[in-house]
Amino acid sequence: MSTEMTAIQIRFDEQTLRKYATWFLVYGVVMALLGVLAIVMPGVASLATSLFVGWLMVAGGALGLYAVFAAGRAAPGFGWNLVTAILCLAAGIVILWNPVAGVLTLTIVLAAYLLAGGAAKLLLAFQHKRDVPRAWGWVLASGLLDIVLGLLIALALPGSALWAVGLLVGINLLMTGVAIAVSALSCRKMAASSGKTS
């Protein structure tokens, strides 16, 4: 009985892997192509990212307002949650009203994030130098790279707003798309090889 169940389960897993691997492969290729487009046209990608963030903030603020009033004034933190939702909604509207200014703001936030993240990685690297001697150098290099990128973006403001966000979004989309596509191909191969052996 258990042998029959295992055989049925293996067959089902092969079919599932083959079916969804194709969709994930398509998804990965589309993401990679969008990443290439964003790298080639970083200004357009930066503007699109600004608009996307603006709409997310509007949606988040509107949902936050709904949740605050649905919970009622007696809910704990009513005042703070109300202010947070209003600020989120207002920030989204401002970004959508002037997305170019939104790109500049996102670029400043990105530079600050890279500088702060790089500094944190440097501290972490030196703290774990004795504990993880093989890895600390990579963490140190990653932190230094973050700081250099953050400084390059910050020192080139406002000009870096034209390319920084879009370029980094493009690189992220490209690498994520490649990773998904490679994973999908691996799943296909696994399904094919298990089909041959069964």
Backbone as numpy.savetxt, mean C-alpha at the origin, in Angstrom:
# Nx Ny Nz CAx CAy CAz Cx Cy Cz
-12.36 -44.68 3.69 -13.19 -43.48 3.69 -12.33 -42.23 3.69
-11.32 -42.21 4.58 -10.45 -41.04 4.67 -9.63 -40.89 3.40
-9.26 -42.04 2.75 -8.50 -41.98 1.50 -9.34 -41.35 0.41
-10.64 -41.71 0.32 -11.53 -41.12 -0.67 -11.67 -39.62 -0.45
-11.83 -39.22 0.82 -11.97 -37.80 1.13 -10.72 -37.03 0.74
-9.54 -37.64 0.99 -8.28 -36.98 0.66 -8.17 -36.80 -0.85
-8.55 -37.83 -1.62 -8.49 -37.75 -3.08 -9.42 -36.67 -3.60
-10.64 -36.60 -3.05 -11.60 -35.56 -3.46 -11.06 -34.18 -3.11
-10.48 -34.05 -1.92 -9.96 -32.77 -1.47 -8.80 -32.32 -2.36
-7.91 -33.25 -2.72 -6.78 -32.93 -3.60 -7.29 -32.45 -4.95
-8.30 -33.15 -5.51 -8.85 -32.76 -6.80 -9.44 -31.35 -6.72
-10.17 -31.09 -5.62 -10.80 -29.79 -5.44 -9.73 -28.69 -5.35
-8.66 -28.97 -4.59 -7.60 -27.98 -4.42 -6.91 -27.69 -5.75
-6.70 -28.70 -6.58 -6.09 -28.48 -7.89 -6.97 -27.58 -8.75
-8.27 -27.88 -8.78 -9.19 -27.06 -9.57 -9.23 -25.62 -9.05
-9.25 -25.47 -7.73 -9.29 -24.14 -7.13 -8.03 -23.36 -7.48
-6.87 -24.03 -7.34 -5.61 -23.36 -7.66 -5.57 -22.92 -9.12
-5.97 -23.82 -10.02 -5.95 -23.47 -11.45 -6.90 -22.32 -11.76
-8.11 -22.39 -11.18 -9.13 -21.37 -11.46 -8.68 -19.99 -10.97
-8.28 -19.91 -9.72 -7.95 -18.60 -9.16 -6.55 -18.13 -9.53
-5.66 -19.04 -9.87 -4.33 -18.63 -10.30 -4.41 -17.79 -11.57
-5.33 -18.14 -12.47 -5.50 -17.37 -13.71 -5.97 -15.96 -13.39
-6.94 -15.84 -12.49 -7.44 -14.50 -12.12 -6.36 -13.68 -11.44
-5.60 -14.32 -10.55 -4.53 -13.59 -9.88 -3.41 -13.21 -10.84
-3.16 -14.06 -11.83 -2.16 -13.73 -12.85 -2.58 -12.48 -13.63
-3.86 -12.45 -14.03 -4.39 -11.28 -14.75 -4.30 -10.04 -13.85
-4.69 -10.21 -12.60 -4.65 -9.11 -11.63 -3.23 -8.57 -11.47
-2.27 -9.49 -11.34 -0.87 -9.09 -11.18 -0.33 -8.36 -12.39
-0.66 -8.86 -13.59 -0.20 -8.22 -14.82 -0.79 -6.82 -14.96
-2.09 -6.69 -14.66 -2.75 -5.36 -14.74 -2.11 -4.40 -13.75
-1.85 -4.86 -12.52 -1.21 -4.00 -11.52 0.18 -3.58 -11.97
0.94 -4.52 -12.53 2.29 -4.20 -13.00 2.24 -3.18 -14.13
1.29 -3.34 -15.06 1.15 -2.38 -16.17 0.76 -0.99 -15.64
-0.16 -0.95 -14.66 -0.51 0.33 -14.05 0.71 0.96 -13.37
1.52 0.12 -12.75 2.75 0.61 -12.11 3.70 1.21 -13.12
3.86 0.55 -14.27 4.73 1.08 -15.34 4.19 2.42 -15.83
2.87 2.51 -16.04 2.26 3.78 -16.47 2.51 4.89 -15.45
2.38 4.55 -14.16 2.61 5.54 -13.11 4.06 6.00 -13.08
4.99 5.08 -13.34 6.41 5.44 -13.37 6.71 6.33 -14.57
6.09 6.02 -15.71 6.30 6.81 -16.93 5.65 8.18 -16.81
4.47 8.24 -16.16 3.74 9.50 -15.99 3.51 9.79 -14.50
4.58 10.11 -13.76 4.43 10.28 -12.31 3.54 11.46 -11.92
3.48 12.51 -12.74 2.62 13.65 -12.43 1.15 13.27 -12.43
0.75 12.52 -13.45 -0.64 12.05 -13.54 -0.95 11.11 -12.38
0.01 10.21 -12.07 -0.19 9.26 -10.97 -0.28 9.99 -9.63
0.52 11.05 -9.45 0.46 11.83 -8.21 -0.91 12.49 -8.06
-1.41 13.06 -9.16 -2.73 13.70 -9.12 -3.83 12.68 -8.84
-3.73 11.52 -9.50 -4.72 10.45 -9.27 -4.68 9.97 -7.83
-3.49 9.87 -7.25 -3.35 9.46 -5.86 -3.98 10.49 -4.93
-3.75 11.76 -5.23 -4.34 12.83 -4.43 -5.87 12.76 -4.46
-6.43 12.57 -5.64 -7.89 12.46 -5.77 -8.42 11.23 -5.03
-7.70 10.12 -5.14 -8.10 8.89 -4.46 -8.11 9.09 -2.94
-7.05 9.72 -2.42 -6.97 9.99 -0.98 -8.10 10.93 -0.56
-8.38 11.94 -1.41 -9.48 12.86 -1.12 -10.81 12.15 -1.00
-11.11 11.28 -1.95 -12.38 10.52 -1.91 -12.43 9.58 -0.71
-11.28 8.96 -0.39 -11.23 8.08 0.80 -11.54 8.87 2.07
-10.99 10.07 2.16 -11.22 10.89 3.35 -12.67 11.37 3.43
-13.24 11.72 2.29 -14.65 12.11 2.27 -15.53 10.95 2.71
-15.26 9.76 2.15 -16.04 8.57 2.52 -15.85 8.24 4.00
-14.59 8.30 4.47 -14.32 8.01 5.88 -14.98 9.01 6.81
-14.94 10.28 6.43 -15.58 11.30 7.26 -17.08 11.15 7.30
-17.69 10.87 6.14 -19.15 10.70 6.06 -19.59 9.49 6.88
-18.86 8.38 6.75 -19.19 7.18 7.53 -18.98 7.42 9.02
-17.93 8.18 9.34 -17.67 8.52 10.73 -18.80 9.35 11.34
-19.29 10.33 10.57 -20.41 11.14 11.05 -21.65 10.29 11.27
-21.91 9.39 10.32 -23.06 8.50 10.45 -22.93 7.64 11.71
-21.73 7.08 11.91 -21.51 6.21 13.07 -21.65 6.97 14.38
-21.13 8.21 14.40 -21.20 9.02 15.62 -22.65 9.30 16.00
-23.45 9.72 15.01 -24.84 10.06 15.32 -25.69 8.81 15.53
-25.32 7.70 14.87 -26.06 6.46 15.09 -25.83 5.94 16.51
-24.59 6.14 17.02 -24.29 5.70 18.39 -24.96 6.59 19.43
-25.15 7.86 19.08 -25.84 8.78 19.99 -24.88 9.55 20.88
-25.40 10.62 21.46 -24.58 11.50 22.30 -24.10 10.81 23.58
-24.79 9.78 23.99 -24.40 9.09 25.23 -23.18 8.18 25.03
-22.80 7.94 23.77 -21.66 7.05 23.50 -20.37 7.70 23.99
-19.44 6.89 24.53 -18.18 7.46 25.02 -17.37 8.07 23.87
-16.78 9.23 24.12 -15.96 9.89 23.12 -16.74 10.54 22.01
-18.00 10.86 22.25 -18.85 11.44 21.21 -18.23 12.70 20.61
-17.78 13.60 21.46 -17.22 14.88 21.00 -15.99 14.71 20.14
-15.04 13.90 20.64 -13.80 13.67 19.89 -14.08 12.97 18.57
-14.94 11.97 18.58 -15.26 11.25 17.35 -15.96 12.17 16.35
-16.80 13.07 16.83 -17.48 14.02 15.96 -16.48 14.96 15.30
-15.57 15.50 16.11 -14.54 16.42 15.57 -13.65 15.71 14.57
-13.25 14.47 14.88 -12.40 13.69 13.97 -13.09 13.45 12.64
-14.36 13.06 12.68 -15.12 12.80 11.45 -15.27 14.08 10.62
-15.54 15.21 11.29 -15.70 16.48 10.57 -14.38 16.90 9.93
-13.27 16.76 10.67 -11.96 17.11 10.12 -11.59 16.23 8.93
-11.87 14.95 9.04 -11.59 14.02 7.94 -12.40 14.40 6.71
-13.67 14.66 6.89 -14.54 15.06 5.78 -14.07 16.38 5.18
-13.74 17.35 6.02 -13.29 18.66 5.53 -11.97 18.54 4.77
-11.04 17.75 5.29 -9.75 17.56 4.60 -9.96 16.91 3.24
-10.85 15.93 3.16 -11.15 15.29 1.88 -11.74 16.26 0.88
-12.65 17.11 1.34 -13.26 18.11 0.45 -12.22 19.10 -0.05
-11.32 19.54 0.85 -10.25 20.47 0.45 -9.35 19.84 -0.60
-8.97 18.57 -0.41 -8.12 17.88 -1.38 -8.83 17.76 -2.72
-10.11 17.40 -2.71 -10.85 17.28 -3.96 -11.05 18.64 -4.63
-11.19 19.70 -3.82 -11.36 21.05 -4.35 -10.09 21.52 -5.05
-8.92 21.18 -4.46 -7.64 21.57 -5.04 -6.66 20.40 -4.96
-6.77 19.45 -5.89 -5.95 18.25 -5.80 -4.45 18.51 -5.96
-4.08 19.60 -6.64 -2.66 19.92 -6.80 -2.05 20.26 -5.43
-2.78 21.04 -4.64 -2.32 21.33 -3.27 -2.28 20.04 -2.45
-3.23 19.15 -2.73 -3.25 17.85 -2.05 -2.00 17.04 -2.36
-1.53 17.12 -3.61 -0.30 16.42 -4.00 0.88 16.97 -3.21
0.93 18.29 -3.08 2.02 18.92 -2.32 1.99 18.46 -0.87
0.80 18.43 -0.28 0.65 17.98 1.10 1.09 16.51 1.25
0.64 15.67 0.33 1.03 14.25 0.37 2.54 14.09 0.23
3.17 14.94 -0.59 4.62 14.86 -0.77 5.35 15.24 0.52
4.85 16.28 1.20 5.46 16.68 2.48 5.31 15.56 3.51
4.11 14.96 3.56 3.87 13.84 4.49 4.79 12.67 4.15
4.95 12.39 2.84 5.82 11.29 2.41 7.27 11.54 2.83
7.76 12.77 2.63 9.14 13.10 3.02 9.31 12.94 4.53
8.35 13.44 5.30 8.41 13.33 6.76 8.39 11.86 7.19
7.54 11.08 6.53 7.44 9.65 6.86 8.77 8.94 6.58
9.38 9.23 5.44 10.66 8.59 5.10 11.75 8.99 6.09
11.80 10.26 6.45 12.82 10.73 7.40 12.61 10.10 8.77
11.38 10.10 9.26 11.09 9.51 10.57 11.32 8.00 10.56
10.84 7.34 9.50 11.03 5.89 9.39 12.49 5.52 9.28
13.26 6.31 8.54 14.69 6.06 8.40 15.42 6.21 9.73
15.07 7.26 10.48 15.70 7.47 11.79 15.36 6.32 12.74
14.10 5.87 12.70 13.70 4.74 13.55 14.46 3.48 13.18
14.66 3.26 11.88 15.41 2.07 11.44 16.87 2.14 11.88
17.46 3.33 11.85 18.85 3.48 12.31 18.97 3.11 13.79
18.05 3.61 14.60 18.05 3.27 16.03 17.87 1.78 16.23
16.94 1.20 15.48 16.67 -0.23 15.58 17.90 -1.05 15.18
18.58 -0.61 14.11 19.76 -1.33 13.64 20.84 -1.37 14.72
21.12 -0.21 15.34 22.16 -0.17 16.36 21.75 -0.89 17.64
20.45 -0.90 17.94 19.98 -1.63 19.12 20.13 -3.14 18.94
19.94 -3.61 17.70 19.98 -5.06 17.44 21.28 -5.52 16.79
22.31 -4.67 16.87 23.60 -5.03 16.27 24.17 -6.31 16.87
24.06 -6.42 18.20 24.58 -7.62 18.87 23.64 -8.80 18.73
22.31 -8.53 18.79 21.32 -9.62 18.77 21.24 -10.29 17.40
21.23 -9.48 16.34 21.08 -10.03 14.99 22.22 -9.49 14.11
23.42 -10.04 14.26 24.58 -9.48 13.56 24.49 -9.56 12.03
23.77 -10.54 11.52 23.68 -10.68 10.06 22.70 -9.70 9.44
21.68 -9.33 10.19 20.60 -8.51 9.62 20.75 -7.02 9.89
21.52 -6.64 10.90 21.53 -5.23 11.30 22.05 -4.33 10.19
22.98 -4.80 9.39 23.52 -4.01 8.29 22.46 -3.68 7.24
21.58 -4.66 6.97 20.50 -4.42 6.01 19.50 -3.40 6.55
19.20 -3.50 7.84 18.29 -2.53 8.45 18.92 -1.14 8.43
20.22 -1.07 8.71 20.95 0.20 8.66 20.92 0.79 7.25
21.19 -0.05 6.25 21.17 0.42 4.86 19.78 0.91 4.45
18.76 0.17 4.89 17.39 0.55 4.57 17.05 1.90 5.21
17.49 2.10 6.46 17.24 3.36 7.15 17.95 4.52 6.47
19.21 4.31 6.08 19.96 5.35 5.39 19.32 5.70 4.05
18.85 4.69 3.34 18.18 4.93 2.05 16.90 5.74 2.25
16.12 5.40 3.28 14.90 6.17 3.58 15.23 7.63 3.86
16.30 7.86 4.64 16.68 9.24 4.99 17.14 9.99 3.74
17.94 9.35 2.91 18.39 10.01 1.66 17.21 10.36 0.77
16.28 9.40 0.60 15.09 9.66 -0.22 14.25 10.79 0.37
14.05 10.75 1.70 13.29 11.80 2.37 13.92 13.17 2.18
15.26 13.24 2.31 15.97 14.51 2.12 15.86 14.99 0.67
16.03 14.07 -0.29 15.92 14.44 -1.71 14.54 15.03 -2.02
13.51 14.38 -1.50 12.14 14.86 -1.74 11.91 16.19 -1.04
12.36 16.31 0.23 12.13 17.53 1.01 12.89 18.71 0.42
14.15 18.50 0.03 14.97 19.60 -0.50 14.52 20.04 -1.89
13.84 19.15 -2.61 13.39 19.48 -3.96 11.98 20.06 -4.00
11.35 20.23 -2.81 10.00 20.79 -2.78 10.02 22.24 -3.29
9.00 22.72 -3.98 7.74 22.03 -4.32 7.83 21.20 -5.60
8.99 21.26 -6.29 9.12 20.54 -7.56 8.96 19.04 -7.44
9.40 18.47 -6.29 9.31 17.01 -6.12 7.86 16.54 -6.03
6.93 17.47 -5.76 5.51 17.09 -5.70 5.02 16.60 -7.06
5.70 17.00 -8.12 5.28 16.60 -9.47 5.59 15.14 -9.77
6.56 14.56 -9.05 6.96 13.20 -9.40 7.03 12.22 -8.23
7.27 12.70 -7.01 7.61 11.78 -5.91 6.52 10.78 -5.59
5.30 11.27 -5.30 4.22 10.38 -4.91 3.88 9.41 -6.03
3.74 9.95 -7.25 3.39 9.10 -8.39 4.43 8.04 -8.68
5.70 8.43 -8.58 6.79 7.48 -8.84 6.79 6.36 -7.82
6.66 6.71 -6.52 6.67 5.68 -5.49 5.43 4.79 -5.55
4.28 5.39 -5.88 3.07 4.57 -6.07 3.27 3.62 -7.26
3.88 4.13 -8.33 4.14 3.29 -9.50 5.07 2.13 -9.19
6.15 2.42 -8.45 7.09 1.35 -8.07 6.38 0.31 -7.21
5.56 0.79 -6.27 4.81 -0.13 -5.41 3.86 -1.00 -6.21
3.11 -0.38 -7.14 2.18 -1.15 -7.98 2.93 -2.17 -8.83
4.05 -1.75 -9.42 4.83 -2.66 -10.26 5.34 -3.85 -9.47
5.95 -3.59 -8.30 6.51 -4.69 -7.51 5.42 -5.61 -6.97
4.30 -5.02 -6.53 3.18 -5.83 -6.04 2.60 -6.68 -7.16
2.43 -6.07 -8.34 1.90 -6.81 -9.49 2.79 -7.96 -9.90
4.10 -7.73 -9.92 5.05 -8.80 -10.27 4.98 -9.91 -9.22
4.93 -9.53 -7.95 4.86 -10.54 -6.87 3.60 -11.39 -7.00
2.45 -10.76 -7.29 1.19 -11.50 -7.43 1.24 -12.41 -8.65
1.78 -11.90 -9.77 1.86 -12.70 -10.99 2.76 -13.91 -10.80
3.91 -13.70 -10.16 4.84 -14.81 -9.91 4.21 -15.84 -8.98
3.49 -15.37 -7.96 2.80 -16.29 -7.05 1.74 -17.10 -7.78
1.00 -16.43 -8.68 -0.04 -17.12 -9.44 0.57 -18.18 -10.34
1.69 -17.87 -11.00 2.36 -18.85 -11.85 2.86 -20.04 -11.03
3.36 -19.75 -9.83 3.82 -20.83 -8.95 2.66 -21.74 -8.56
1.49 -21.13 -8.26 0.31 -21.92 -7.91 -0.12 -22.79 -9.08
-0.04 -22.23 -10.29 -0.39 -23.02 -11.48 0.53 -24.23 -11.63
1.83 -23.99 -11.44 2.80 -25.09 -11.56 2.55 -26.15 -10.50
2.25 -25.68 -9.26 1.96 -26.64 -8.19 0.74 -27.49 -8.52
-0.30 -26.83 -9.05 -1.52 -27.56 -9.40 -1.25 -28.54 -10.53
-0.45 -28.11 -11.51 -0.14 -28.99 -12.65 0.69 -30.19 -12.20
1.69 -29.96 -11.34 2.54 -31.06 -10.90 1.79 -32.02 -9.99
0.88 -31.51 -9.14 0.10 -32.40 -8.30 -0.91 -33.19 -9.14
-1.34 -32.61 -10.25 -2.26 -33.31 -11.15 -1.57 -34.46 -11.84
-0.27 -34.27 -12.16 0.49 -35.34 -12.82 0.80 -36.47 -11.89
1.11 -36.12 -10.62 1.50 -37.17 -9.67 0.33 -37.96 -9.13
-0.90 -37.35 -9.13 -2.03 -38.07 -8.54 -2.58 -39.12 -9.48
